[in-house]
Amino acid sequence: MITSLADRAETTVAWMGGITGVVLALAALAVLVLVVAAVVSALTDRDTTGGGKLLWVVFILWFPLFGAIAWFVVGRKGHLNRFLGIDKGKARHTIPTSVGQHSDALPHRNGLHHA
């Protein structure tokens, strides 16, 4: 049975359309999983304030691919959160309260005790 060129082209277009649909569906599923993971990660982050979490979730949902990638690249590390003032003050470079307290002895008031 001989098929015409138009029938072959129609079959090829239908086949390529099916492959394209599957690839697009897989890409959409991957973006959906990335966005859900970013939202869950942003909501469960302990170092970000409640308002900061809201801002990140809105940003992730408004720009799904870019927002999710931005959360995982800079949001979780907290550098941008500290810059924006939406962290809970647990910066890496803060000084612990115990620095400078070497003993429980009371300091000398008049400074004449070491003579």
TORDRENGU-257117 format. One record per residue: x, y, z of N, C-alpha, C, O, CB in turn. Coordinates in nm, 4 decimals. Glycine has a CB too. Layout:
BEGIN
NUTOR       n.xx       n.yy       n.zz      ca.xx      ca.yy      ca.zz       c.xx       c.yy       c.zz       o.xx       o.yy       o.zz      cb.xx      cb.yy      cb.zz
NUTOR          X          Y          Z          X          Y          Z          X          Y          Z          X          Y          Z          X          Y          Z
...
This chain:
BEGIN
NUTOR       n.xx       n.yy       n.zz      ca.xx      ca.yy      ca.zz       c.xx       c.yy       c.zz       o.xx       o.yy       o.zz      cb.xx      cb.yy      cb.zz
NUTOR     0.0837    -0.1165     0.0000     0.0000     0.0000     0.0000     0.0888     0.1236     0.0000     0.1749     0.1391     0.0865    -0.0955    -0.0006     0.1205
NUTOR     0.0685     0.2063    -0.0920     0.1477     0.3281    -0.1079     0.0720     0.4436    -0.0432    -0.0457     0.4675    -0.0702     0.1769     0.3576    -0.2590
NUTOR     0.1453     0.5151     0.0442     0.0831     0.6302     0.1084     0.1330     0.7564     0.0407     0.2454     0.7613    -0.0091     0.1135     0.6332     0.2607
NUTOR     0.0520     0.8541     0.0395     0.0904     0.9791    -0.0262     0.1819     1.0595     0.0659     0.1921     1.0329     0.1856    -0.0352     1.0622    -0.0646
NUTOR     0.2463     1.1558     0.0079     0.3368     1.2426     0.0824     0.2600     1.3222     0.1886     0.3130     1.3488     0.2965     0.4106     1.3382    -0.0134
NUTOR     0.1392     1.3590     0.1590     0.0569     1.4347     0.2552     0.0227     1.3475     0.3753     0.0217     1.3960     0.4884    -0.0732     1.4865     0.1880
NUTOR    -0.0053     1.2191     0.3523    -0.0350     1.1290     0.4635     0.0877     1.1091     0.5523     0.0766     1.1053     0.6748    -0.0846     0.9938     0.4109
NUTOR     0.2044     1.0964     0.4898     0.3274     1.0811     0.5674     0.3559     1.2072     0.6498     0.3937     1.1985     0.7667     0.4461     1.0504     0.4742
NUTOR     0.3380     1.3219     0.5890     0.3620     1.4476     0.6592     0.2645     1.4623     0.7758     0.3030     1.5063     0.8841     0.3490     1.5673     0.5625
NUTOR     0.1408     1.4261     0.7542     0.0407     1.4347     0.8606     0.0761     1.3409     0.9759     0.0627     1.3781     1.0925    -0.0993     1.4010     0.8058
NUTOR     0.1204     1.2218     0.9445     0.1602     1.1261     1.0471     0.2826     1.1774     1.1234     0.2893     1.1651     1.2457     0.1898     0.9886     0.9839
NUTOR     0.3791     1.2348     1.0512     0.4995     1.2876     1.1146     0.4663     1.4047     1.2064     0.5187     1.4146     1.3174     0.6008     1.3310     1.0085
NUTOR     0.3790     1.4931     1.1594     0.3403     1.6084     1.2412     0.2672     1.5613     1.3668     0.2910     1.6149     1.4750     0.2510     1.7060     1.1601
NUTOR     0.1809     1.4646     1.3548     0.1080     1.4128     1.4707     0.2046     1.3467     1.5690     0.1921     1.3636     1.6903    -0.0007     1.3120     1.4262
NUTOR     0.3012     1.2712     1.5155     0.3982     1.2050     1.6012     0.4863     1.3067     1.6737     0.5108     1.2927     1.7935     0.4843     1.1095     1.5193
NUTOR     0.5345     1.4093     1.6018     0.6171     1.5127     1.6626     0.5361     1.5951     1.7627     0.5888     1.6382     1.8653     0.6768     1.6037     1.5546
NUTOR     0.4093     1.6165     1.7328     0.3231     1.6872     1.8262     0.3075     1.6096     1.9551     0.3034     1.6689     2.0628     0.1871     1.7130     1.7641
NUTOR     0.2988     1.4798     1.9461     0.2891     1.3963     2.0660     0.4156     1.4018     2.1493     0.4081     1.4106     2.2719     0.2595     1.2528     2.0278
NUTOR     0.5321     1.3969     2.0854     0.6585     1.4048     2.1568     0.6740     1.5421     2.2216     0.7159     1.5523     2.3369     0.7762     1.3763     2.0619
NUTOR     0.6407     1.6465     2.1485     0.6493     1.7821     2.2025     0.5572     1.7976     2.3228     0.5946     1.8599     2.4222     0.6137     1.8858     2.0947
NUTOR     0.4388     1.7421     2.3143     0.3452     1.7485     2.4262     0.3989     1.6782     2.5497     0.3838     1.7278     2.6613     0.2127     1.6878     2.3866
NUTOR     0.4610     1.5636     2.5300     0.5177     1.4897     2.6432     0.6340     1.5677     2.7049     0.6445     1.5759     2.8273     0.5650     1.3491     2.5983
NUTOR     0.7210     1.6247     2.6218     0.8343     1.7026     2.6724     0.7847     1.8257     2.7480     0.8356     1.8571     2.8555     0.9274     1.7447     2.5566
NUTOR     0.6861     1.8952     2.6925     0.6314     2.0128     2.7605     0.5621     1.9744     2.8909     0.5718     2.0475     2.9895     0.5331     2.0861     2.6689
NUTOR     0.4933     1.8621     2.8929     0.4281     1.8164     3.0158     0.5318     1.7822     3.1230     0.5124     1.8145     3.2402     0.3390     1.6939     2.9869
NUTOR     0.6409     1.7176     3.0841     0.7471     1.6864     3.1804     0.8149     1.8130     3.2324     0.8475     1.8221     3.3507     0.8514     1.5944     3.1163
NUTOR     0.8362     1.9108     3.1437     0.8963     2.0371     3.1865     0.8031     2.1107     3.2829     0.8488     2.1654     3.3833     0.9283     2.1259     3.0644
NUTOR     0.6738     2.1124     3.2534     0.5769     2.1771     3.3422     0.5714     2.1066     3.4770     0.5605     2.1719     3.5808     0.4374     2.1785     3.2778
NUTOR     0.5788     1.9756     3.4762     0.5790     1.8993     3.6017     0.7048     1.9294     3.6831     0.6981     1.9421     3.8053     0.5693     1.7477     3.5731
NUTOR     0.8188     1.9408     3.6161     0.9435     1.9724     3.6863     0.9373     2.1120     3.7491     0.9820     2.1313     3.8622     1.0632     1.9631     3.5894
NUTOR     0.8825     2.2084     3.6765     0.8689     2.3439     3.7316     0.7712     2.3428     3.8490     0.7951     2.4099     3.9494     0.8210     2.4435     3.6223
NUTOR     0.6633     2.2688     3.8381     0.5663     2.2600     3.9473     0.6292     2.2009     4.0729     0.6075     2.2515     4.1829     0.4461     2.1760     3.9049
NUTOR     0.7068     2.0945     4.0571     0.7748     2.0327     4.1715     0.8758     2.1301     4.2317     0.8870     2.1389     4.3540     0.8455     1.9016     4.1289
NUTOR     0.9491     2.2030     4.1484     1.0460     2.3012     4.1968     0.9773     2.4127     4.2749     1.0266     2.4554     4.3793     1.1250     2.3602     4.0798
NUTOR     0.8635     2.4599     4.2241     0.7909     2.5686     4.2911     0.7345     2.5206     4.4246     0.7445     2.5916     4.5247     0.6769     2.6218     4.2009
NUTOR     0.6762     2.4025     4.4275     0.6217     2.3489     4.5529     0.7339     2.3297     4.6551     0.7173     2.3627     4.7725     0.5479     2.2144     4.5279
NUTOR     0.8475     2.2766     4.6109     0.9607     2.2571     4.7019     1.0120     2.3913     4.7539     1.0479     2.4015     4.8712     1.0744     2.1806     4.6311
NUTOR     1.0160     2.4937     4.6699     1.0627     2.6254     4.7128     0.9659     2.6883     4.8131     1.0093     2.7480     4.9116     1.0803     2.7176     4.5915
NUTOR     0.8355     2.6756     4.7889     0.7371     2.7322     4.8814     0.7450     2.6617     5.0171     0.7434     2.7273     5.1213     0.5942     2.7203     4.8228
NUTOR     0.7535     2.5301     5.0159     0.7634     2.4548     5.1414     0.8928     2.4915     5.2141     0.8919     2.5110     5.3356     0.7578     2.3018     5.1145
NUTOR     1.0027     2.5010     5.1415     1.1305     2.5369     5.2027     1.1263     2.6778     5.2606     1.1786     2.7015     5.3695     1.2435     2.5257     5.1003
NUTOR     1.0649     2.7711     5.1892     1.0555     2.9094     5.2388     0.9687     2.9164     5.3637     1.0005     2.9902     5.4569     0.9986     3.0024     5.1298
NUTOR     0.8597     2.8405     5.3666     0.7697     2.8448     5.4811     0.8284     2.7770     5.6048     0.7926     2.8124     5.7171     0.6385     2.7798     5.4451
NUTOR     0.9166     2.6816     5.5859     0.9736     2.6102     5.6992     1.1095     2.6642     5.7420     1.1701     2.6109     5.8349     0.9860     2.4650     5.6659
NUTOR     1.1588     2.7699     5.6755     1.2879     2.8282     5.7111     1.2775     2.8972     5.8464     1.1910     2.9826     5.8661     1.3351     2.9279     5.6026
NUTOR     1.3640     2.8611     5.9385     1.3572     2.9142     6.0750     1.4190     3.0523     6.0889     1.3860     3.1248     6.1829     1.4255     2.8199     6.1696
NUTOR     1.5070     3.0904     5.9986     1.5776     3.2173     6.0109     1.5029     3.3344     5.9474     1.5434     3.4492     5.9659     1.7133     3.2053     5.9487
NUTOR     1.3960     3.3091     5.8738     1.3217     3.4144     5.8057     1.1979     3.4505     5.8866     1.1301     3.3627     5.9400     1.2826     3.3705     5.6629
NUTOR     1.1685     3.5799     5.8953     1.0515     3.6258     5.9696     0.9238     3.5882     5.8955     0.9278     3.5440     5.7807     1.0577     3.7780     5.9919
NUTOR     0.8115     3.6061     5.9622     0.6828     3.5756     5.8995     0.6565     3.6623     5.7770     0.6081     3.6136     5.6749     0.5703     3.5937     6.0000
NUTOR     0.6887     3.7915     5.7876     0.6731     3.8805     5.6728     0.7678     3.8441     5.5603     0.7319     3.8532     5.4429     0.6958     4.0244     5.7143
NUTOR     0.8886     3.8028     5.5956     0.9850     3.7601     5.4946     0.9387     3.6349     5.4222     0.9565     3.6216     5.3011     1.1204     3.7356     5.5583
NUTOR     0.8789     3.5427     5.4979     0.8252     3.4213     5.4351     0.7143     3.4571     5.3374     0.7072     3.4015     5.2278     0.7725     3.3229     5.5420
NUTOR     0.6275     3.5502     5.3771     0.5192     3.5932     5.2891     0.5749     3.6557     5.1618     0.5267     3.6270     5.0523     0.4274     3.6928     5.3613
NUTOR     0.6760     3.7407     5.1757     0.7373     3.8022     5.0583     0.7988     3.6983     4.9650     0.7823     3.7057     4.8432     0.8435     3.9021     5.1012
NUTOR     0.8696     3.6018     5.0226     0.9311     3.4989     4.9391     0.8255     3.4134     4.8689     0.8406     3.3814     4.7510     1.0225     3.4102     5.0236
NUTOR     0.7191     3.3761     4.9399     0.6151     3.2926     4.8782     0.5466     3.3686     4.7655     0.5214     3.3115     4.6594     0.5107     3.2477     4.9835
NUTOR     0.5163     3.4962     4.7865     0.4543     3.5764     4.6801     0.5502     3.5869     4.5613     0.5077     3.5743     4.4464     0.4163     3.7186     4.7325
NUTOR     0.6786     3.6098     4.5878     0.7767     3.6196     4.4799     0.7884     3.4879     4.4040     0.7959     3.4873     4.2811     0.9133     3.6604     4.5356
NUTOR     0.7899     3.3776     4.4761     0.8008     3.2458     4.4119     0.6779     3.2173     4.3260     0.6900     3.1650     4.2152     0.8181     3.1348     4.5179
NUTOR     0.5603     3.2515     4.3770     0.4378     3.2244     4.3011     0.4186     3.3229     4.1856     0.3578     3.2879     4.0844     0.3168     3.2298     4.3937
NUTOR     0.4696     3.4458     4.1994     0.4539     3.5452     4.0936     0.5474     3.5154     3.9764     0.5080     3.5276     3.8604     0.4807     3.6863     4.1483
NUTOR     0.6708     3.4764     4.0069     0.7697     3.4385     3.9056     0.8132     3.2944     3.9339     0.9180     3.2732     3.9950     0.8937     3.5368     3.9062
NUTOR     0.7357     3.1961     3.8913     0.7582     3.0581     3.9380     0.8999     3.0050     3.9173     0.9631     2.9622     4.0139     0.6633     2.9671     3.8689
NUTOR     0.9503     3.0063     3.7976     1.0822     2.9464     3.7746     1.1923     3.0335     3.8350     1.2778     2.9829     3.9078     1.1071     2.9265     3.6236
NUTOR     1.1913     3.1630     3.8059     1.2935     3.2535     3.8580     1.2857     3.2646     4.0101     1.3887     3.2647     4.0774     1.2789     3.3919     3.7947
NUTOR     1.1657     3.2740     4.0641     1.1492     3.2873     4.2085     1.1978     3.1649     4.2847     1.2635     3.1776     4.3881     1.0046     3.3128     4.2412
NUTOR     1.1655     3.0462     4.2338     1.2090     2.9233     4.3001     1.3609     2.9089     4.2959     1.4235     2.8711     4.3948     1.1430     2.8014     4.2349
NUTOR     1.4185     2.9393     4.1814     1.5648     2.9314     4.1706     1.6293     3.0362     4.2609     1.7297     3.0080     4.3265     1.6106     2.9514     4.0234
NUTOR     1.5726     3.1567     4.2649     1.6272     3.2624     4.3509     1.6213     3.2219     4.4975     1.7148     3.2490     4.5730     1.5509     3.3939     4.3297
NUTOR     1.5121     3.1572     4.5388     1.5026     3.1137     4.6791     1.6142     3.0154     4.7124     1.6814     3.0294     4.8146     1.3649     3.0490     4.7070
NUTOR     1.6340     2.9160     4.6261     1.7346     2.8144     4.6566     1.8769     2.8674     4.6438     1.9666     2.8165     4.7110     1.7166     2.6952     4.5655
NUTOR     1.9005     2.9679     4.5596     2.0355     3.0197     4.5410     2.0706     3.1228     4.6482     2.1774     3.1140     4.7088     2.0497     3.0816     4.4021
NUTOR     1.9823     3.2208     4.6728     2.0176     3.3271     4.7672     1.9269     3.3345     4.8894     1.9705     3.3832     4.9937     2.0151     3.4585     4.6972
NUTOR     1.8053     3.2891     4.8808     1.7116     3.3036     4.9919     1.7438     3.2146     5.1101     1.7409     3.2596     5.2247     1.5734     3.2747     4.9452
NUTOR     1.7742     3.0895     5.0833     1.8031     2.9962     5.1926     1.9321     3.0289     5.2647     1.9447     3.0017     5.3841     1.8097     2.8554     5.1401
NUTOR     2.0272     3.0863     5.1952     2.1554     3.1202     5.2573     2.1405     3.2377     5.3534     2.2196     3.2504     5.4469     2.2597     3.1531     5.1501
NUTOR     2.0418     3.3232     5.3328     2.0119     3.4302     5.4246     2.0828     3.5615     5.3986     2.0536     3.6600     5.4664     2.0432     3.3867     5.5580
NUTOR     2.1753     3.5674     5.3027     2.2473     3.6920     5.2774     2.1515     3.8012     5.2318     2.1561     3.9134     5.2823     2.3569     3.6705     5.1723
NUTOR     2.0657     3.7690     5.1374     1.9691     3.8669     5.0884     1.8660     3.8991     5.1962     1.8214     4.0133     5.2069     1.8993     3.8151     4.9617
NUTOR     1.8285     3.8010     5.2749     1.7318     3.8245     5.3824     1.7881     3.9216     5.4853     1.7154     4.0084     5.5337     1.6933     3.6921     5.4502
NUTOR     1.9157     3.9088     5.5195     1.9774     4.0024     5.6135     1.9844     4.1419     5.5531     1.9617     4.2414     5.6220     2.1180     3.9545     5.6531
NUTOR     2.0160     4.1489     5.4240     2.0239     4.2779     5.3555     1.8876     4.3472     5.3541     1.8790     4.4686     5.3729     2.0755     4.2592     5.2117
NUTOR     1.7815     4.2698     5.3316     1.6467     4.3255     5.3276     1.5862     4.3445     5.4658     1.4830     4.4100     5.4800     1.5574     4.2368     5.2460
NUTOR     1.6493     4.2881     5.5672     1.5995     4.3014     5.7033     1.4841     4.2090     5.7362     1.4027     4.2398     5.8233     1.5577     4.4408     5.7272
NUTOR     1.4761     4.0955     5.6674     1.3658     4.0028     5.6926     1.4127     3.8736     5.7587     1.3410     3.7736     5.7582     1.2945     3.9706     5.5629
NUTOR     1.5326     3.8758     5.8152     1.5774     3.7585     5.8906     1.5510     3.7830     6.0384     1.5139     3.8937     6.0775     1.7289     3.7289     5.8652
NUTOR     1.5695     3.6831     6.1184     1.5415     3.6934     6.2616     1.6638     3.7359     6.3419     1.6672     3.7161     6.4633     1.4900     3.5612     6.3139
NUTOR     1.7629     3.7931     6.2774     1.8799     3.8430     6.3472     1.9806     3.7363     6.3824     2.0610     3.7569     6.4733     1.8382     3.9121     6.4697
NUTOR     1.9799     3.6239     6.3150     2.0740     3.5162     6.3429     2.1841     3.5159     6.2371     2.2141     3.4124     6.1777     2.0014     3.3792     6.3469
NUTOR     2.2426     3.6303     6.2147     2.3478     3.6420     6.1146     2.4700     3.5626     6.1588     2.4909     3.5406     6.2781     2.3847     3.7898     6.0909
NUTOR     2.5499     3.5200     6.0628     2.6684     3.4404     6.0949     2.7717     3.5210     6.1707     2.8473     3.4647     6.2499     2.7302     3.3847     5.9685
NUTOR     2.7769     3.6503     6.1488     2.8850     3.7303     6.2032     2.8463     3.8064     6.3294     2.9137     3.9027     6.3659     2.9327     3.8265     6.0998
NUTOR     2.7422     3.7665     6.3948     2.7066     3.8332     6.5197     2.7957     3.7819     6.6317     2.8425     3.6681     6.6272     2.5575     3.8107     6.5542
NUTOR     2.8191     3.8648     6.7311     2.9052     3.8297     6.8431     2.8204     3.7678     6.9531     2.7199     3.8268     6.9927     2.9820     3.9538     6.8957
NUTOR     2.8576     3.6513     7.0033     2.7816     3.5910     7.1132     2.7869     3.6791     7.2376     2.8804     3.7573     7.2543     2.8357     3.4508     7.1455
NUTOR     2.6888     3.6671     7.3234     2.6825     3.7512     7.4426     2.7923     3.7172     7.5421     2.8232     3.7994     7.6283     2.5472     3.7376     7.5090
NUTOR     2.8520     3.5996     7.5334     2.9524     3.5594     7.6317     3.0905     3.6149     7.6021     3.1799     3.5992     7.6852     2.9595     3.4101     7.6387
NUTOR     3.1127     3.6787     7.4888     3.2443     3.7313     7.4549     3.2771     3.8462     7.5495     3.1962     3.9370     7.5680     3.2497     3.7782     7.3065
NUTOR     3.3945     3.8421     7.6085     3.4381     3.9459     7.6999     3.4060     3.9151     7.8449     3.4521     3.9871     7.9335     3.3762     4.0756     7.6618
NUTOR     3.3305     3.8133     7.8720     3.2974     3.7747     8.0085     3.3843     3.6553     8.0455     3.3427     3.5403     8.0317     3.1450     3.7412     8.0235
NUTOR     3.5048     3.6836     8.0923     3.6002     3.5770     8.1175     3.5824     3.5106     8.2526     3.6239     3.3963     8.2719     3.7381     3.6301     8.1068
NUTOR     3.5215     3.5805     8.3453     3.5000     3.5212     8.4771     3.3788     3.5868     8.5405     3.3241     3.6842     8.4887     3.6256     3.5372     8.5677
NUTOR     3.3385     3.5315     8.6531     3.2258     3.5872     8.7258     3.2701     3.6889     8.8311     3.1866     3.7407     8.9051     3.1467     3.4759     8.7914
NUTOR     3.4002     3.7182     8.8389     3.4514     3.8130     8.9390     3.4056     3.9532     8.9049     3.3997     3.9910     8.7879     3.6058     3.8076     8.9473
NUTOR     3.3736     4.0292     9.0064     3.3314     4.1668     8.9868     3.4511     4.2517     8.9463     3.5606     4.2310     8.9986     3.2655     4.2227     9.1143
NUTOR     3.4339     4.3454     8.8559     3.5463     4.4309     8.8169     3.5794     4.5294     8.9282     3.4927     4.5673     9.0068     3.5145     4.5067     8.6865
NUTOR     3.7070     4.5708     8.9340     3.7504     4.6681     9.0338     3.6998     4.8052     8.9922     3.7098     4.8437     8.8757     3.9057     4.6682     9.0497
NUTOR     3.6458     4.8779     9.0880     3.5843     5.0070     9.0574     3.6851     5.1209     9.0499     3.6717     5.2082     8.9642     3.4803     5.0395     9.1607
NUTOR     3.7860     5.1226     9.1372     3.8759     5.2381     9.1413     4.0096     5.2117     9.0701     4.0851     5.3067     9.0492     3.9019     5.2774     9.2858
NUTOR     4.0406     5.0940     9.0340     4.1611     5.0638     8.9588     4.2876     5.0615     9.0429     4.3960     5.0504     8.9855     4.1769     5.1624     8.8499
NUTOR     4.2809     5.0714     9.1780     4.3999     5.0736     9.2617     4.4350     4.9361     9.3158     4.5297     4.9255     9.3938     4.3808     5.1697     9.3758
NUTOR     4.3668     4.8344     9.2803     4.3885     4.7040     9.3399     4.5039     4.6249     9.2785     4.5374     4.5190     9.3316     4.2644     4.6249     9.3292
NUTOR     4.5641     4.6687     9.1738     4.6751     4.5947     9.1177     4.8088     4.6542     9.1580     4.9102     4.6206     9.0968     4.6638     4.5903     8.9677
NUTOR     4.8137     4.7374     9.2542     4.9413     4.7935     9.3004     4.9954     4.7131     9.4174     5.1020     4.7449     9.4701     4.9247     4.9412     9.3409
